[in-house]
């Protein structure tokens, strides 16, 4: 089996190994997504499961429909075995306000599915980190490390 990439609005297929990439998304066609690097790392580490990517396969904001996006994400989040929160927060380009809401929802609903990561010195992470510590949710400051942990390399 090889990696199965499922982008926003694409059919969600059940998988025995599935990871949702939660975190800030670009809101225009100019800013680069952190998820491209994440996918490269998954492939480099021979991940053979499903990755749910809450962005369009083709970066076209004109396709965006708010309600459809929320409903697709809700279905994918529920289907995922792991919800990997990577928060490379930039208050100008990637503020992550929706990410904060999703984090709060999932720490209340099913914290055992969660991983949390952000680069060192990411602003406005204290509250998220507090609950990760309190609920013993694994935390990371390196995208490569959180992905390796997610795919089973727990070292």
N, CA and C atoms as an extended XYZ file, in Angstrom:
465
Properties=species:S:1:pos:R:3:atomname:S:1:resname:S:1:resid:I:1 pbc="F F F"
N         0.846       -1.194        0.000 N   UNK     1
C         0.000        0.000        0.000 CA  UNK     1
C         0.880        1.242        0.000 C   UNK     1
N         0.428        2.268       -0.672 N   UNK     2
C         1.175        3.517       -0.691 CA  UNK     2
C         0.364        4.604        0.008 C   UNK     2
N         0.947        5.762        0.114 N   UNK     3
C         0.291        6.888        0.764 CA  UNK     3
C        -0.946        7.298       -0.038 C   UNK     3
N        -2.005        7.626        0.678 N   UNK     4
C        -3.257        8.062        0.068 CA  UNK     4
C        -3.532        9.480        0.558 C   UNK     4
N        -3.453       10.445       -0.345 N   UNK     5
C        -3.689       11.842        0.001 CA  UNK     5
C        -5.130       12.199       -0.336 C   UNK     5
N        -5.882       12.642        0.669 N   UNK     6
C        -7.276       13.028        0.480 CA  UNK     6
C        -7.395       14.512        0.811 C   UNK     6
N        -7.685       15.290       -0.219 N   UNK     7
C        -7.792       16.749       -0.072 CA  UNK     7
C        -9.238       17.164        0.167 C   UNK     7
N        -9.416       18.424        0.574 N   UNK     8
C       -10.738       18.975        0.865 CA  UNK     8
C       -11.720       18.678       -0.253 C   UNK     8
N       -12.897       18.290        0.162 N   UNK     9
C       -14.038       17.981       -0.692 CA  UNK     9
C       -13.901       16.674       -1.458 C   UNK     9
N       -12.781       15.964       -1.297 N   UNK    10
C       -12.639       14.652       -1.926 CA  UNK    10
C       -13.263       13.608       -1.010 C   UNK    10
N       -13.608       12.469       -1.580 N   UNK    11
C       -14.271       11.413       -0.821 CA  UNK    11
C       -13.385       10.919        0.321 C   UNK    11
N       -13.985       10.824        1.485 N   UNK    12
C       -13.279       10.338        2.668 CA  UNK    12
C       -13.457        8.828        2.734 C   UNK    12
N       -12.330        8.136        2.644 N   UNK    13
C       -12.316        6.682        2.641 CA  UNK    13
C       -11.734        6.199        3.965 C   UNK    13
N       -12.380        5.222        4.561 N   UNK    14
C       -11.870        4.659        5.815 CA  UNK    14
C       -10.511        4.016        5.576 C   UNK    14
N        -9.644        4.162        6.551 N   UNK    15
C        -8.297        3.614        6.459 CA  UNK    15
C        -7.864        3.178        7.846 C   UNK    15
N        -7.074        2.124        7.908 N   UNK    16
C        -6.614        1.655        9.211 CA  UNK    16
C        -5.534        2.558        9.798 C   UNK    16
N        -4.881        3.337        8.950 N   UNK    17
C        -3.881        4.305        9.412 CA  UNK    17
C        -4.208        5.636        8.752 C   UNK    17
N        -4.775        6.568        9.519 N   UNK    18
C        -5.152        7.842        8.921 CA  UNK    18
C        -4.803        8.996        9.847 C   UNK    18
N        -4.336       10.069        9.236 N   UNK    19
C        -3.876       11.242        9.975 CA  UNK    19
C        -4.466       12.486        9.329 C   UNK    19
N        -5.064       13.327       10.150 N   UNK    20
C        -5.588       14.617        9.696 CA  UNK    20
C        -4.553       15.684       10.021 C   UNK    20
N        -4.202       16.509        9.037 N   UNK    21
C        -3.217       17.579        9.242 CA  UNK    21
C        -3.936       18.872        9.615 C   UNK    21
N        -4.123       19.080       10.913 N   UNK    22
C        -4.801       20.268       11.422 CA  UNK    22
C        -3.800       21.390       11.649 C   UNK    22
N        -4.241       22.599       11.388 N   UNK    23
C        -3.395       23.767       11.599 CA  UNK    23
C        -3.765       24.853       10.619 C   UNK    23
N        -3.122       26.004       10.719 N   UNK    24
C        -3.456       27.134        9.861 CA  UNK    24
C        -3.265       26.806        8.375 C   UNK    24
N        -4.189       27.317        7.571 N   UNK    25
C        -4.146       27.124        6.115 CA  UNK    25
C        -3.991       28.472        5.416 C   UNK    25
N        -3.373       28.457        4.236 N   UNK    26
C        -3.288       29.704        3.466 CA  UNK    26
C        -4.683       30.196        3.101 C   UNK    26
N        -4.847       31.482        3.085 N   UNK    27
C        -6.137       32.083        2.743 CA  UNK    27
C        -6.093       32.795        1.395 C   UNK    27
N        -5.007       32.541        0.655 N   UNK    28
C        -4.882       33.134       -0.673 CA  UNK    28
C        -4.033       32.197       -1.523 C   UNK    28
N        -3.841       32.551       -2.771 N   UNK    29
C        -3.068       31.709       -3.692 CA  UNK    29
C        -1.575       32.029       -3.677 C   UNK    29
N        -1.143       32.901       -2.785 N   UNK    30
C         0.256       33.332       -2.742 CA  UNK    30
C         1.028       32.652       -1.611 C   UNK    30
N         0.450       32.640       -0.401 N   UNK    31
C         1.143       32.067        0.757 CA  UNK    31
C         1.305       30.560        0.599 C   UNK    31
N         2.431       30.058        1.040 N   UNK    32
C         2.757       28.630        0.922 CA  UNK    32
C         2.251       27.858        2.136 C   UNK    32
N         1.753       26.685        1.891 N   UNK    33
C         1.247       25.824        2.951 CA  UNK    33
C         2.369       24.986        3.563 C   UNK    33
N         2.327       24.828        4.866 N   UNK    34
C         3.262       23.950        5.581 CA  UNK    34
C         2.992       22.483        5.256 C   UNK    34
N         1.790       22.195        4.772 N   UNK    35
C         1.411       20.803        4.516 CA  UNK    35
C         2.207       20.171        3.383 C   UNK    35
N         2.691       20.952        2.442 N   UNK    36
C         3.525       20.398        1.352 CA  UNK    36
C         4.788       19.761        1.933 C   UNK    36
N         5.411       20.438        2.881 N   UNK    37
C         6.592       19.883        3.547 CA  UNK    37
C         6.214       18.656        4.368 C   UNK    37
N         5.070       18.703        5.036 N   UNK    38
C         4.624       17.552        5.831 CA  UNK    38
C         4.440       16.325        4.940 C   UNK    38
N         3.815       16.494        3.799 N   UNK    39
C         3.600       15.372        2.876 CA  UNK    39
C         4.934       14.809        2.405 C   UNK    39
N         5.885       15.687        2.114 N   UNK    40
C         7.217       15.239        1.704 CA  UNK    40
C         7.840       14.373        2.792 C   UNK    40
N         7.681       14.774        4.060 N   UNK    41
C         8.246       14.014        5.189 CA  UNK    41
C         7.538       12.663        5.327 C   UNK    41
N         6.224       12.648        5.195 N   UNK    42
C         5.492       11.375        5.251 CA  UNK    42
C         5.996       10.428        4.173 C   UNK    42
N         6.162       10.928        2.954 N   UNK    43
C         6.633       10.091        1.848 CA  UNK    43
C         8.053        9.596        2.103 C   UNK    43
N         8.914       10.475        2.585 N   UNK    44
C        10.307       10.104        2.878 CA  UNK    44
C        10.377        8.983        3.907 C   UNK    44
N         9.406        8.962        4.819 N   UNK    45
C         9.364        7.947        5.875 CA  UNK    45
C         8.469        6.764        5.514 C   UNK    45
N         8.105        6.669        4.231 N   UNK    46
C         7.347        5.526        3.701 CA  UNK    46
C         6.023        5.276        4.409 C   UNK    46
N         5.331        6.337        4.788 N   UNK    47
C         4.011        6.181        5.396 CA  UNK    47
C         3.070        5.573        4.365 C   UNK    47
N         2.328        4.554        4.777 N   UNK    48
C         1.454        3.847        3.834 CA  UNK    48
C        -0.011        3.902        4.262 C   UNK    48
N        -0.406        5.026        4.820 N   UNK    49
C        -1.795        5.210        5.223 CA  UNK    49
C        -2.421        6.379        4.488 C   UNK    49
N        -3.446        6.932        5.092 N   UNK    50
C        -4.203        8.044        4.511 CA  UNK    50
C        -3.903        9.329        5.260 C   UNK    50
N        -3.722       10.393        4.513 N   UNK    51
C        -3.546       11.721        5.100 CA  UNK    51
C        -4.697       12.590        4.614 C   UNK    51
N        -5.440       13.146        5.570 N   UNK    52
C        -6.517       14.084        5.255 CA  UNK    52
C        -5.942       15.498        5.284 C   UNK    52
N        -6.095       16.205        4.173 N   UNK    53
C        -5.488       17.518        3.979 CA  UNK    53
C        -6.605       18.533        3.750 C   UNK    53
N        -6.866       19.429        4.697 N   UNK    54
C        -7.992       20.351        4.575 CA  UNK    54
C        -7.701       21.551        3.666 C   UNK    54
N        -7.118       21.266        2.531 N   UNK    55
C        -6.857       22.264        1.488 CA  UNK    55
C        -7.257       21.628        0.166 C   UNK    55
N        -7.479       22.452       -0.831 N   UNK    56
C        -7.806       21.912       -2.150 CA  UNK    56
C        -6.557       21.356       -2.819 C   UNK    56
N        -6.744       20.306       -3.571 N   UNK    57
C        -5.627       19.705       -4.310 CA  UNK    57
C        -4.982       20.759       -5.217 C   UNK    57
N        -5.806       21.561       -5.850 N   UNK    58
C        -5.329       22.691       -6.656 CA  UNK    58
C        -5.674       23.945       -5.865 C   UNK    58
N        -4.658       24.737       -5.531 N   UNK    59
C        -4.860       25.922       -4.698 CA  UNK    59
C        -5.669       26.965       -5.465 C   UNK    59
N        -6.975       26.951       -5.245 N   UNK    60
C        -7.859       27.897       -5.903 CA  UNK    60
C        -8.920       28.325       -4.899 C   UNK    60
N        -8.730       29.494       -4.317 N   UNK    61
C        -9.641       29.977       -3.289 CA  UNK    61
C       -11.048       30.247       -3.825 C   UNK    61
N       -11.189       30.348       -5.129 N   UNK    62
C       -12.519       30.557       -5.705 CA  UNK    62
C       -13.401       29.326       -5.517 C   UNK    62
N       -12.812       28.154       -5.307 N   UNK    63
C       -13.574       26.930       -5.080 CA  UNK    63
C       -14.127       26.849       -3.655 C   UNK    63
N       -13.615       27.692       -2.767 N   UNK    64
C       -13.895       27.588       -1.343 CA  UNK    64
C       -15.363       27.872       -1.027 C   UNK    64
N       -15.998       26.959       -0.315 N   UNK    65
C       -17.341       27.144        0.222 CA  UNK    65
C       -17.258       26.831        1.710 C   UNK    65
N       -17.539       27.810        2.539 N   UNK    66
C       -17.318       27.724        3.975 CA  UNK    66
C       -18.026       26.534        4.626 C   UNK    66
N       -19.315       26.383        4.375 N   UNK    67
C       -20.075       25.304        5.008 CA  UNK    67
C       -19.598       23.942        4.519 C   UNK    67
N       -19.391       23.804        3.211 N   UNK    68
C       -18.881       22.537        2.677 CA  UNK    68
C       -17.540       22.184        3.304 C   UNK    68
N       -16.675       23.188        3.476 N   UNK    69
C       -15.353       22.959        4.069 CA  UNK    69
C       -15.486       22.460        5.501 C   UNK    69
N       -16.324       23.118        6.284 N   UNK    70
C       -16.510       22.718        7.684 CA  UNK    70
C       -17.031       21.279        7.753 C   UNK    70
N       -18.007       20.955        6.928 N   UNK    71
C       -18.592       19.618        6.969 CA  UNK    71
C       -17.592       18.553        6.515 C   UNK    71
N       -16.792       18.862        5.485 N   UNK    72
C       -15.771       17.911        5.041 CA  UNK    72
C       -14.759       17.685        6.161 C   UNK    72
N       -14.293       18.788        6.771 N   UNK    73
C       -13.304       18.662        7.850 CA  UNK    73
C       -13.867       17.866        9.026 C   UNK    73
N       -15.113       18.112        9.392 N   UNK    74
C       -15.711       17.380       10.502 CA  UNK    74
C       -15.724       15.879       10.217 C   UNK    74
N       -16.099       15.504        9.011 N   UNK    75
C       -16.120       14.089        8.648 CA  UNK    75
C       -14.709       13.498        8.666 C   UNK    75
N       -13.745       14.226        8.116 N   UNK    76
C       -12.363       13.737        8.069 CA  UNK    76
C       -11.747       13.665        9.464 C   UNK    76
N       -12.001       14.659       10.294 N   UNK    77
C       -11.483       14.638       11.663 CA  UNK    77
C       -12.016       13.431       12.435 C   UNK    77
N       -13.278       13.148       12.269 N   UNK    78
C       -13.868       11.985       12.943 CA  UNK    78
C       -13.315       10.682       12.397 C   UNK    78
N       -13.006       10.628       11.108 N   UNK    79
C       -12.491        9.408       10.483 CA  UNK    79
C       -11.024        9.152       10.834 C   UNK    79
N       -10.283       10.188       11.145 N   UNK    80
C        -8.839       10.070       11.369 CA  UNK    80
C        -8.524        9.329       12.665 C   UNK    80
N        -7.451        8.528       12.616 N   UNK    81
C        -6.935        7.883       13.823 CA  UNK    81
C        -6.154        8.872       14.677 C   UNK    81
N        -5.450        9.772       14.000 N   UNK    82
C        -4.611       10.776       14.666 CA  UNK    82
C        -4.938       12.139       14.073 C   UNK    82
N        -5.024       13.140       14.945 N   UNK    83
C        -5.156       14.522       14.490 CA  UNK    83
C        -3.855       15.220       14.875 C   UNK    83
N        -3.076       15.509       13.858 N   UNK    84
C        -1.774       16.134       14.042 CA  UNK    84
C        -1.953       17.639       13.891 C   UNK    84
N        -1.869       18.352       15.003 N   UNK    85
C        -1.945       19.810       14.993 CA  UNK    85
C        -0.530       20.358       14.847 C   UNK    85
N        -0.261       21.003       13.722 N   UNK    86
C         0.994       21.736       13.531 CA  UNK    86
C         0.603       23.197       13.371 C   UNK    86
N         1.145       24.054       14.250 N   UNK    87
C         0.714       25.449       14.319 CA  UNK    87
C         1.903       26.383       14.078 C   UNK    87
N         2.264       26.597       12.799 N   UNK    88
C         3.317       27.550       12.484 CA  UNK    88
C         2.718       28.960       12.419 C   UNK    88
N         2.135       29.364       13.531 N   UNK    89
C         1.346       30.598       13.597 CA  UNK    89
C         2.167       31.826       13.200 C   UNK    89
N         1.606       32.583       12.282 N   UNK    90
C         2.112       33.893       11.889 CA  UNK    90
C         0.893       34.796       11.988 C   UNK    90
N         0.907       35.742       12.895 N   UNK    91
C        -0.296       36.528       13.173 CA  UNK    91
C        -0.777       37.336       11.968 C   UNK    91
N         0.094       37.562       10.994 N   UNK    92
C        -0.317       38.276        9.776 CA  UNK    92
C        -0.859       37.322        8.713 C   UNK    92
N        -0.164       36.207        8.464 N   UNK    93
C        -0.521       35.315        7.362 CA  UNK    93
C        -1.298       34.073        7.798 C   UNK    93
N        -0.943       33.512        8.944 N   UNK    94
C        -1.548       32.269        9.435 CA  UNK    94
C        -1.903       32.409       10.914 C   UNK    94
N        -2.932       33.204       11.240 N   UNK    95
C        -3.224       33.430       12.656 CA  UNK    95
C        -3.729       32.194       13.390 C   UNK    95
N        -4.365       31.268       12.698 N   UNK    96
C        -4.782       30.011       13.324 CA  UNK    96
C        -5.965       30.132       14.265 C   UNK    96
N        -6.860       31.078       14.034 N   UNK    97
C        -8.015       31.223       14.922 CA  UNK    97
C        -8.925       29.992       14.863 C   UNK    97
N        -9.169       29.482       13.659 N   UNK    98
C        -9.986       28.275       13.525 CA  UNK    98
C        -9.267       27.091       14.162 C   UNK    98
N        -7.955       27.036       14.003 N   UNK    99
C        -7.163       25.972       14.628 CA  UNK    99
C        -7.371       25.964       16.135 C   UNK    99
N        -7.404       27.132       16.759 N   UNK   100
C        -7.627       27.203       18.203 CA  UNK   100
C        -8.973       26.604       18.592 C   UNK   100
N        -9.997       26.891       17.796 N   UNK   101
C       -11.328       26.350       18.084 CA  UNK   101
C       -11.317       24.829       17.923 C   UNK   101
N       -10.723       24.347       16.837 N   UNK   102
C       -10.638       22.895       16.626 CA  UNK   102
C        -9.883       22.217       17.762 C   UNK   102
N        -8.789       22.814       18.194 N   UNK   103
C        -8.007       22.266       19.293 CA  UNK   103
C        -8.880       22.134       20.546 C   UNK   103
N        -9.591       23.193       20.882 N   UNK   104
C       -10.453       23.166       22.061 CA  UNK   104
C       -11.537       22.113       21.963 C   UNK   104
N       -12.128       21.990       20.796 N   UNK   105
C       -13.164       20.991       20.583 CA  UNK   105
C       -12.602       19.583       20.782 C   UNK   105
N       -11.462       19.318       20.167 N   UNK   106
C       -10.914       17.957       20.215 CA  UNK   106
C       -10.269       17.601       21.545 C   UNK   106
N        -9.752       18.579       22.298 N   UNK   107
C        -9.242       18.215       23.630 CA  UNK   107
C       -10.392       17.829       24.547 C   UNK   107
N       -11.581       18.379       24.268 N   UNK   108
C       -12.752       17.989       25.056 CA  UNK   108
C       -13.349       16.677       24.558 C   UNK   108
N       -13.294       16.443       23.257 N   UNK   109
C       -13.957       15.273       22.673 CA  UNK   109
C       -13.110       14.003       22.745 C   UNK   109
N       -11.875       14.074       22.276 N   UNK   110
C       -11.063       12.860       22.171 CA  UNK   110
C        -9.567       13.197       22.183 C   UNK   110
N        -9.046       13.617       23.322 N   UNK   111
C        -7.648       14.047       23.380 CA  UNK   111
C        -6.641       12.952       23.043 C   UNK   111
N        -7.036       11.691       23.166 N   UNK   112
C        -6.105       10.598       22.875 CA  UNK   112
C        -5.722       10.542       21.392 C   UNK   112
N        -6.465       11.216       20.523 N   UNK   113
C        -6.163       11.233       19.086 CA  UNK   113
C        -5.169       12.332       18.712 C   UNK   113
N        -4.811       13.199       19.658 N   UNK   114
C        -4.127       14.443       19.326 CA  UNK   114
C        -2.614       14.408       19.515 C   UNK   114
N        -1.952       15.151       18.653 N   UNK   115
C        -0.547       15.523       18.786 CA  UNK   115
C        -0.494       17.021       18.553 C   UNK   115
N         0.409       17.712       19.237 N   UNK   116
C         0.522       19.160       19.084 CA  UNK   116
C         1.955       19.540       18.781 C   UNK   116
N         2.124       20.385       17.789 N   UNK   117
C         3.449       20.885       17.466 CA  UNK   117
C         3.407       22.310       16.972 C   UNK   117
N         4.507       23.001       17.202 N   UNK   118
C         4.707       24.358       16.678 CA  UNK   118
C         6.196       24.656       16.732 C   UNK   118
N         6.669       25.469       15.786 N   UNK   119
C         8.084       25.853       15.846 CA  UNK   119
C         8.382       26.618       17.135 C   UNK   119
N         9.635       26.584       17.560 N   UNK   120
C        10.048       27.366       18.724 CA  UNK   120
C         9.642       28.827       18.530 C   UNK   120
N         9.259       29.467       19.620 N   UNK   121
C         8.910       30.890       19.652 CA  UNK   121
C         7.665       31.247       18.848 C   UNK   121
N         6.798       30.267       18.591 N   UNK   122
C         5.533       30.569       17.929 CA  UNK   122
C         4.658       31.368       18.892 C   UNK   122
N         4.107       32.513       18.431 N   UNK   123
C         3.294       33.330       19.342 CA  UNK   123
C         1.955       32.671       19.668 C   UNK   123
N         1.434       33.036       20.822 N   UNK   124
C         0.082       32.658       21.244 CA  UNK   124
C        -0.134       31.154       21.348 C   UNK   124
N         0.845       30.439       21.874 N   UNK   125
C         0.733       28.983       22.039 CA  UNK   125
C         0.586       28.560       23.502 C   UNK   125
N         0.692       29.469       24.435 N   UNK   126
C         0.712       29.107       25.853 CA  UNK   126
C        -0.535       28.330       26.276 C   UNK   126
N        -1.703       28.740       25.829 N   UNK   127
C        -2.947       28.087       26.223 CA  UNK   127
C        -3.027       26.675       25.645 C   UNK   127
N        -2.664       26.528       24.379 N   UNK   128
C        -2.677       25.212       23.752 CA  UNK   128
C        -1.680       24.290       24.443 C   UNK   128
N        -0.482       24.814       24.713 N   UNK   129
C         0.551       24.023       25.387 CA  UNK   129
C         0.127       23.632       26.808 C   UNK   129
N        -0.558       24.534       27.494 N   UNK   130
C        -1.018       24.248       28.850 CA  UNK   130
C        -1.889       22.987       28.854 C   UNK   130
N        -2.869       22.945       27.943 N   UNK   131
C        -3.763       21.793       27.924 CA  UNK   131
C        -3.101       20.539       27.365 C   UNK   131
N        -2.160       20.702       26.476 N   UNK   132
C        -1.411       19.527       26.012 CA  UNK   132
C        -0.666       18.910       27.198 C   UNK   132
N        -0.035       19.746       27.999 N   UNK   133
C         0.670       19.239       29.181 CA  UNK   133
C        -0.301       18.611       30.182 C   UNK   133
N        -1.386       19.304       30.454 N   UNK   134
C        -2.349       18.831       31.445 CA  UNK   134
C        -2.960       17.487       31.034 C   UNK   134
N        -3.219       17.310       29.754 N   UNK   135
C        -3.854       16.086       29.260 CA  UNK   135
C        -2.840       15.069       28.725 C   UNK   135
N        -1.563       15.358       28.905 N   UNK   136
C        -0.468       14.478       28.467 CA  UNK   136
C        -0.528       14.173       26.973 C   UNK   136
N        -0.804       15.213       26.210 N   UNK   137
C        -0.801       15.114       24.753 CA  UNK   137
C         0.635       15.368       24.294 C   UNK   137
N         1.197       14.482       23.491 N   UNK   138
C         2.576       14.674       23.043 CA  UNK   138
C         2.752       16.001       22.306 C   UNK   138
N         3.858       16.700       22.623 N   UNK   139
C         4.165       18.001       22.021 CA  UNK   139
C         5.517       17.937       21.312 C   UNK   139
N         5.625       18.740       20.256 N   UNK   140
C         6.839       18.763       19.437 CA  UNK   140
C         7.104       20.178       18.950 C   UNK   140
N         8.388       20.457       18.676 N   UNK   141
C         8.737       21.752       18.088 CA  UNK   141
C         9.405       21.591       16.725 C   UNK   141
N         9.312       20.384       16.163 N   UNK   142
C         9.914       20.097       14.874 CA  UNK   142
C         8.921       19.273       14.046 C   UNK   142
N         8.639       19.716       12.843 N   UNK   143
C         7.666       19.027       11.993 CA  UNK   143
C         8.091       17.599       11.690 C   UNK   143
N         9.340       17.391       11.427 N   UNK   144
C         9.849       16.042       11.161 CA  UNK   144
C         9.609       15.115       12.362 C   UNK   144
N         9.859       15.613       13.566 N   UNK   145
C         9.704       14.792       14.776 CA  UNK   145
C         8.243       14.421       15.041 C   UNK   145
N         7.330       15.366       14.871 N   UNK   146
C         5.924       15.066       15.134 CA  UNK   146
C         5.399       14.058       14.114 C   UNK   146
N         5.861       14.154       12.873 N   UNK   147
C         5.419       13.210       11.842 CA  UNK   147
C         5.962       11.827       12.122 C   UNK   147
N         7.244       11.733       12.479 N   UNK   148
C         7.807       10.426       12.821 CA  UNK   148
C         7.049        9.791       13.985 C   UNK   148
N         6.706       10.586       14.968 N   UNK   149
C         5.934       10.062       16.100 CA  UNK   149
C         4.561        9.579       15.622 C   UNK   149
N         3.922       10.363       14.778 N   UNK   150
C         2.583       10.024       14.285 CA  UNK   150
C         2.573        8.708       13.523 C   UNK   150
N         3.649        8.415       12.794 N   UNK   151
C         3.657        7.189       11.994 CA  UNK   151
C         4.202        5.990       12.778 C   UNK   151
N         4.541        6.232       14.029 N   UNK   152
C         4.884        5.091       14.863 CA  UNK   152
C         6.305        5.036       15.365 C   UNK   152
N         7.154        5.975       14.966 N   UNK   153
C         8.534        6.017       15.457 CA  UNK   153
C         8.522        6.888       16.716 C   UNK   153
N         8.227        6.281       17.867 N   UNK   154
C         7.993        7.022       19.101 CA  UNK   154
C         9.269        7.403       19.865 C   UNK   154
N        10.400        7.440       19.178 N   UNK   155
C        11.652        7.749       19.869 CA  UNK   155
C        11.928        9.220       19.900 C   UNK   155
